[in-house]
Amino acid sequence: MKRYILALDQGTTSSRAILFQRCPSGEARMVGCAQKELTQIYPQAGWVEHDAEEIYASQTEVMIRVLRETGIAASEVGAIGITNQRETTIVWDKTTGRPIHNAIVWQCRRTAPQCEQMKADGCEPYIRENTGLLIDAYFSGTKIKWLLDNIPGARERAYRGELLFGTVDTWLIWRLTGGKVHATDYTNASRTMLFNICTQSWDENILYELDIPKYMLPDVYPSSHIFGTTVVEGAEIPIGAAAGDQQAALFGQACFDKGEGKNTYGTGCFLLMNLGKQMCLSSHGMLTSLSAGSDKRAGYVMEGSVFVGGAVVQWLRDELGLIDRAADSEFFAAQVPDNGGVVLVPAFTGLGTPYWDMYARGTLFGLTRGTGRNHIIRAALESIAYQSRDLADALLGDTGMPLTSLKVDGGASANQFLMQFQADMLDCPVLRPEIRETTALGAAYLAGLAIGLWENTEDIRKQWVLETRFDPHMGGEEREQLLERWHRAVSRSREWLRQEEI
């Protein structure tokens, strides 16, 4: 049996390809990685787009590059697993394959007025009970409606069956299979605000409300599934998995049992807990989605979403010029004993869980004449941990299950200062695994399951290995003082914009 799996990790800021090898012991060993940054397009304040053609081109480029750099022939690859930024919306011509507009990225807030109208029309209870989501510009449904409303002739073409919709996984599968397969998985479908997670099918009532023809929508399968085949350098390779990045990371962290959770520190932060087969709706602003796996009926996860996590470090580097490299943030934050009273609320595109405030904007509080670069850098890193603490509090309120530990992954999890501060804010151990590329690892495991490279989840669980454990050291009084100041800052950043300003 072929022992290599190629994971395609299409993220918000870059496209990556990671090659894994299943070792005789059963572990997945990373043998190569290639990455290419993705152009960020900001047509207006609060709007975010990607070039869908660039997404595909960059992903195929790094796929070929990692094979060539490692010297592994495509014919040695047993399967491809895809994991992707979720909610990002692409609509394209079924015949030509050309997108009718740039991809509208999950961070984009352009449909906030439409969301407000839906709330005013009384749609929120139905959306909440049937999709597990809140009405928010974050999700794909109103993004599709915006495209059909604003691109001349789009809705008519959609009703004639000429246009297709897909999240990024669907777009990549369609392109990789030469337009033969129009499909997605449960995890991505459940983040569109169009998918009924009770019946696990597209919801006709929501489609009617948004005036979206069902013909546009892809077929839905388990995450571990043979979606089709693609040809890479002359070799035919099955596409054995597709999963939204956060559910893929939960799978890669081996959180297979109810109550197990992880936090991914990427562009945003995403804390997920496995709910098992029992659906649970939140009253604290958390979201309920479907989990990655091979079952024909998916399980459930509860999730909290921070819109700006690691992206705040990119902001320090690219917009403020305070650091040259993202990794430098750890060094400079450690140069001061505290934040000097500075609090940064990075609500650049609004606030996610538990606030869901589309009109909040980034704010920097507590500046004095003595405030320096290091205080601002430290405050930026601390903001990531504060937001993640808010997610943990909401999760506790909904499930009654406190975090006894938290598994972490993603780029910013390499930051020692941030991970220690996170443990202090959560008052529980933070566990960082040896393989931090758990999103890609989850996609690789799911693809491997589809072709029999791993037998079951117990086979995979044995492979999780701890690298570093961060235990909390901060006293309770100091923690509560910092959290009180954080929440005071958040309250002042909320509803900064008026509805007509978005």
C-alpha positions in Angstrom: 0.0 0.0 0.0 1.2 3.5 -0.8 2.3 5.2 2.4 2.4 8.9 1.4 -0.5 11.3 1.9 -0.6 14.8 0.4 -2.4 17.4 2.5 -3.5 20.5 0.7 -4.0 23.3 3.3 -5.7 26.3 1.7 -5.8 29.0 4.3 -6.7 32.6 4.5 -3.2 34.0 4.1 -1.4 31.2 2.2 -1.7 28.0 0.3 0.3 25.1 1.6 1.0 21.5 0.6 2.4 19.1 3.3 3.5 15.6 2.5 3.1 13.0 5.2 4.4 9.4 5.4 2.8 6.7 7.5 5.6 5.1 9.4 5.7 1.4 10.4 4.8 2.4 13.9 1.6 4.1 12.6 2.6 7.7 13.1 2.3 10.3 10.3 5.7 11.8 9.8 5.9 15.2 8.0 8.5 14.9 5.2 8.0 18.1 3.3 6.1 21.4 3.1 5.7 24.1 0.5 3.9 27.4 1.0 2.9 30.4 -1.0 1.3 33.6 0.4 -2.1 34.6 -1.0 -2.9 38.2 -2.0 -5.3 39.9 0.3 -7.8 42.3 -1.5 -9.6 45.1 0.4 -12.0 46.9 -2.0 -13.5 48.9 0.9 -13.3 49.2 4.6 -14.5 45.9 6.1 -14.5 44.1 2.8 -12.1 41.2 2.1 -11.6 39.2 -1.1 -9.4 36.7 -2.7 -8.8 35.8 -6.4 -10.2 32.3 -6.8 -8.0 31.6 -9.7 -5.0 32.5 -7.5 -6.2 30.2 -4.8 -6.3 27.2 -7.2 -3.0 28.2 -9.0 -1.1 28.7 -5.8 -2.4 25.4 -4.3 -1.4 23.4 -7.4 2.0 25.1 -7.5 2.9 24.2 -3.9 1.5 20.6 -4.5 4.0 20.1 -7.3 6.8 21.9 -5.5 6.6 19.7 -2.3 6.8 16.5 -4.4 9.8 17.8 -6.4 11.6 19.1 -3.3 11.2 15.8 -1.4 11.9 13.7 -4.5 8.7 11.7 -3.9 7.0 10.7 -7.2 3.3 11.5 -7.5 2.7 7.8 -8.2 3.8 7.1 -4.6 1.0 9.2 -3.1 -1.9 7.1 -1.9 -4.4 10.0 -1.5 -4.9 13.7 -1.2 -6.7 15.4 1.7 -8.0 18.9 1.4 -8.5 21.3 4.3 -9.5 24.9 3.8 -10.6 28.3 5.1 -14.3 28.0 5.7 -17.2 30.2 4.7 -15.3 31.9 1.9 -17.6 32.0 -1.0 -17.0 31.4 -4.7 -19.5 31.3 -7.5 -18.4 30.3 -11.0 -19.7 29.5 -14.5 -20.5 25.8 -14.8 -19.3 25.7 -18.4 -16.3 28.0 -18.6 -15.1 27.5 -15.0 -14.6 31.2 -14.6 -15.6 32.8 -11.3 -18.2 35.6 -11.7 -16.4 37.7 -9.0 -13.5 37.4 -6.5 -14.0 35.0 -3.7 -15.7 36.8 -0.7 -13.6 35.9 2.3 -15.1 34.8 5.7 -13.8 38.0 7.3 -15.8 40.2 4.9 -18.5 42.3 6.5 -20.2 43.6 3.4 -23.4 41.7 4.1 -24.0 43.0 7.6 -27.0 45.1 6.5 -28.6 42.0 4.9 -28.0 40.2 8.2 -29.7 43.0 10.2 -32.6 42.8 7.9 -33.0 39.1 8.4 -32.9 39.6 12.1 -35.6 42.3 11.8 -37.7 39.9 9.8 -37.6 37.3 12.6 -35.3 34.7 10.9 -32.8 34.3 13.7 -34.7 31.6 15.8 -35.1 29.4 12.8 -31.5 29.8 11.7 -30.3 29.2 15.2 -32.3 26.0 15.7 -31.7 24.4 12.3 -28.1 25.5 11.3 -26.5 25.9 14.8 -25.3 29.3 13.7 -26.2 32.9 14.3 -27.2 35.3 11.5 -23.9 37.0 10.7 -21.9 38.2 7.7 -19.3 35.6 8.6 -21.2 32.8 6.9 -21.6 31.9 3.2 -25.4 32.3 2.8 -25.6 36.1 2.6 -22.4 36.2 0.6 -24.0 34.1 -2.1 -27.1 36.4 -2.0 -24.9 39.5 -2.4 -23.2 38.0 -5.5 -26.6 37.1 -7.0 -28.0 40.5 -6.2 -25.0 42.6 -7.4 -23.5 40.8 -10.4 -25.6 41.6 -13.4 -27.6 38.6 -14.6 -26.2 36.3 -11.9 -29.5 35.2 -10.3 -31.1 34.5 -13.7 -28.1 32.5 -14.7 -28.1 30.6 -11.4 -31.8 29.7 -11.9 -31.0 28.4 -15.4 -28.4 26.1 -13.8 -25.4 27.9 -15.3 -23.7 28.9 -12.0 -22.2 26.8 -9.2 -21.4 27.7 -5.6 -18.7 26.3 -3.5 -16.6 27.0 -0.4 -12.9 26.7 -1.1 -12.8 22.9 -0.8 -15.6 22.6 -3.4 -13.7 24.9 -5.8 -10.5 22.9 -5.4 -12.3 19.5 -5.9 -14.1 20.8 -8.9 -10.9 22.1 -10.5 -8.7 19.2 -9.6 -11.3 16.7 -11.1 -11.6 18.7 -14.3 -15.1 19.9 -13.4 -16.4 16.3 -12.9 -17.2 16.6 -9.2 -19.2 19.3 -7.5 -19.1 18.3 -3.8 -18.3 19.3 -0.3 -18.3 17.7 3.1 -20.4 18.0 6.2 -18.0 20.4 8.0 -17.9 23.0 5.3 -21.6 22.7 4.5 -22.5 23.3 8.1 -20.8 26.7 8.0 -22.7 28.1 5.1 -25.9 29.1 7.1 -27.8 27.1 4.5 -27.3 23.5 5.8 -29.7 22.0 8.3 -27.6 20.2 10.8 -30.6 18.4 12.3 -31.6 16.7 9.0 -28.1 17.1 7.6 -29.3 18.4 4.3 -29.7 21.8 2.5 -32.5 23.7 4.1 -35.2 24.6 1.6 -36.7 27.4 3.8 -33.4 29.3 4.2 -32.8 28.9 0.4 -36.2 30.4 -0.2 -35.6 33.3 2.2 -32.3 34.2 0.5 -33.6 33.4 -3.0 -30.8 31.0 -3.7 -31.5 28.1 -6.2 -30.6 24.7 -4.9 -29.1 23.8 -8.3 -26.0 25.9 -7.3 -25.2 23.8 -4.2 -22.8 20.9 -4.1 -23.5 17.3 -3.0 -22.5 16.7 0.6 -20.5 13.7 1.9 -18.5 12.7 5.1 -15.1 14.3 5.4 -13.4 11.0 4.9 -14.7 10.0 1.5 -13.3 9.3 -2.0 -14.6 12.5 -3.8 -12.9 11.7 -7.1 -9.5 11.5 -8.7 -7.0 14.0 -10.0 -4.0 13.7 -12.2 -0.7 15.0 -10.7 2.4 14.7 -13.0 0.8 11.8 -14.9 -0.3 9.9 -11.8 -3.9 9.4 -10.9 -4.5 10.1 -7.2 -7.8 9.8 -5.3 -9.0 12.8 -3.3 -9.8 11.0 -0.1 -10.8 13.9 2.3 -12.2 17.4 2.5 -12.7 19.2 5.8 -13.0 22.7 7.1 -9.7 23.8 8.7 -11.0 23.8 12.3 -12.7 20.5 12.3 -9.7 19.0 10.6 -7.5 20.4 13.4 -9.8 18.9 16.0 -9.4 15.5 14.2 -5.6 16.0 13.9 -5.5 16.6 17.7 -7.2 13.3 18.2 -10.1 14.9 20.1 -12.4 12.0 19.3 -14.3 11.8 22.6 -17.1 14.0 24.0 -15.6 16.9 26.0 -12.2 17.0 24.3 -11.2 20.3 22.9 -8.5 22.3 21.0 -7.7 25.9 20.1 -6.1 26.8 16.8 -4.1 30.0 16.6 -4.2 31.0 13.0 -5.4 34.1 11.3 -8.3 33.8 13.7 -8.6 31.7 16.8 -11.0 28.8 16.9 -11.8 26.8 20.1 -13.7 23.6 19.4 -15.1 20.9 21.7 -16.4 17.5 20.6 -20.1 17.0 21.5 -20.3 13.5 20.2 -23.6 12.6 18.5 -25.7 14.8 20.8 -26.6 18.1 19.3 -26.4 21.1 21.8 -27.3 24.7 21.0 -25.6 27.6 22.7 -27.1 30.4 24.7 -23.7 32.1 25.1 -22.9 32.9 21.5 -21.1 29.7 20.6 -21.8 27.9 17.3 -22.8 24.3 16.7 -21.4 22.6 13.6 -20.7 19.2 12.2 -17.6 17.2 12.9 -15.1 15.6 10.6 -15.2 11.8 10.2 -16.2 8.9 8.0 -19.7 8.3 9.4 -22.6 8.9 7.0 -24.3 10.8 9.8 -21.8 13.3 11.3 -21.4 14.1 15.0 -21.4 17.6 16.4 -18.9 20.2 17.7 -19.4 23.4 19.6 -17.1 26.2 18.5 -16.1 29.7 19.4 -14.6 32.0 16.8 -12.2 34.9 17.2 -11.9 36.9 14.0 -8.5 38.3 14.6 -6.0 36.1 16.4 -2.6 35.6 14.7 -3.6 38.3 12.2 -2.9 40.9 14.9 0.8 40.0 14.7 0.7 40.4 11.0 -0.8 43.8 11.6 2.1 44.7 13.9 4.5 43.7 11.1 2.8 44.9 7.9 0.8 48.0 8.9 2.6 49.4 11.9 6.1 48.2 11.1 6.8 47.4 14.8 8.4 44.0 14.0 10.2 42.6 11.0 9.1 39.0 11.5 6.1 37.6 13.3 8.4 35.5 15.5 10.0 38.7 16.8 6.8 39.5 18.8 7.7 37.0 21.4 11.1 38.6 22.0 9.8 42.2 22.3 6.9 41.2 24.5 9.3 39.7 27.0 11.3 42.9 27.2 8.8 44.6 29.5 7.5 43.2 32.8 3.8 43.9 31.9 1.7 45.7 29.4 2.1 49.1 31.0 -1.7 49.4 31.2 -2.1 49.0 27.5 -5.0 47.0 26.2 -5.6 46.3 22.5 -9.0 45.1 21.2 -8.2 43.8 17.6 -11.8 44.1 16.4 -10.6 45.0 12.9 -13.6 43.2 11.3 -15.9 43.2 14.2 -16.0 40.8 17.2 -16.9 37.1 17.0 -17.9 34.8 19.9 -19.4 35.7 22.4 -20.2 39.2 21.3 -21.1 38.9 17.6 -20.8 42.6 17.0 -20.4 43.5 13.3 -20.0 47.1 14.2 -17.1 46.9 16.7 -13.7 48.1 15.6 -10.2 47.9 16.8 -9.2 50.1 19.7 -6.0 50.7 21.7 -6.5 51.9 25.3 -4.3 53.0 28.2 -1.7 54.9 26.2 0.6 57.2 28.2 3.8 59.2 27.4 5.7 56.2 28.7 4.0 53.7 26.3 6.6 52.1 24.0 6.6 49.6 21.1 7.1 46.7 23.5 4.0 47.5 25.5 1.9 47.5 22.3 3.4 44.3 21.0 2.7 42.6 24.4 -0.8 43.9 24.4 -1.4 42.5 20.9 -0.3 39.0 22.0 -2.3 39.2 25.2 -5.4 40.1 23.2 -5.3 36.7 21.6 -5.3 35.0 25.0 -8.0 37.2 26.4 -10.3 36.4 23.4 -9.7 32.7 23.8 -10.6 33.0 27.5 -13.9 34.5 26.4 -14.5 31.4 24.3 -13.7 29.1 27.2 -16.1 30.9 29.4 -18.9 30.7 26.9 -18.2 27.0 26.4 -18.4 26.4 30.1 -21.7 28.2 30.3 -23.2 26.0 27.5 -21.9 22.6 28.4 -21.1 22.9 32.1 -17.8 21.2 31.3 -14.7 23.3 32.3 -11.6 22.8 30.4 -9.2 20.6 32.3 -6.6 21.1 29.6 -6.4 22.6 26.2 -4.6 21.2 23.1 -3.2 23.9 20.9 -2.0 24.2 17.3 -1.5 26.8 14.6 1.3 29.2 13.8 1.0 31.4 16.9 1.1 28.3 19.2 4.9 28.4 18.6 5.0 31.7 20.7 6.2 30.7 24.1 5.1 34.0 25.7 1.6 33.6 24.3 1.1 30.0 25.3 2.2 30.7 28.9 -0.1 33.7 29.1 -2.9 31.6 27.7 -2.4 29.0 30.4 -2.5 31.8 33.0 -5.7 33.2 31.6 -7.4 29.9 31.4 -6.0 28.6 34.7 -5.5 25.2 33.2 -2.6 23.4 31.4 -2.0 24.2 27.7 -0.7 21.2 25.7 1.3 21.6 22.6 1.9 18.5 20.5 5.0 17.5 18.6 3.2 18.0 15.3 1.7 21.5 15.3 0.4 21.3 11.7 -2.7 19.5 13.0 -5.0 21.0 10.4 -3.0 19.4 7.6 -2.4 16.3 9.8 -6.2 16.0 10.3 -6.7 16.1 6.5 -4.0 13.5 6.0 -5.6 11.2 8.6 -9.0 11.5 7.1 -7.7 10.8 3.6 -5.7 7.9 5.0 -8.8 6.4 6.6 -10.6 6.6 3.2 -8.0 4.4 1.6 -7.3 2.1 4.6 -3.9 3.5 5.6 -5.2 3.9 9.1 -7.9 1.5 10.3 -9.8 3.7 12.8 -9.6 6.6 15.1 -8.1 4.5 17.9 -5.2 3.7 15.5 -4.8 7.5 15.1 -5.2 8.5 18.8 -2.1 6.5 19.7 0.0 8.8 17.6 -0.6 12.0 19.5 2.6 13.0 21.3 3.0 16.0 23.7 5.9 18.4 23.0 5.4 21.1 25.7 3.1 21.5 28.6 2.4 25.1 29.9 1.0 25.2 33.4 -0.6 28.3 34.9 1.5 30.3 37.3 -0.6 33.5 37.7 -2.5 34.2 40.9 -6.3 34.5 40.8 -6.4 38.1 41.8 -4.1 39.3 39.1 -5.9 37.2 36.5 -9.2 38.8 37.5 -7.8 42.3 37.4 -6.5 41.8 33.9 -9.7 40.2 32.6 -11.8 43.1 34.1 -9.7 45.6 32.3 -10.0 43.6 29.1 -13.8 43.4 29.3 -13.9 47.2 30.0 -11.9 47.8 26.8 -14.1 45.5 24.8 -17.3 47.3 26.0 -15.9 50.6 24.7 -14.9 49.1 21.3 -18.4 47.8 20.6 -20.9 49.3 18.1 -18.2 51.8 17.1 -19.7 52.0 13.6 -23.3 52.7 12.7 -25.1 50.3 10.4 -25.0 52.7 7.4 -21.2 53.0 7.7 -20.6 49.4 6.7 
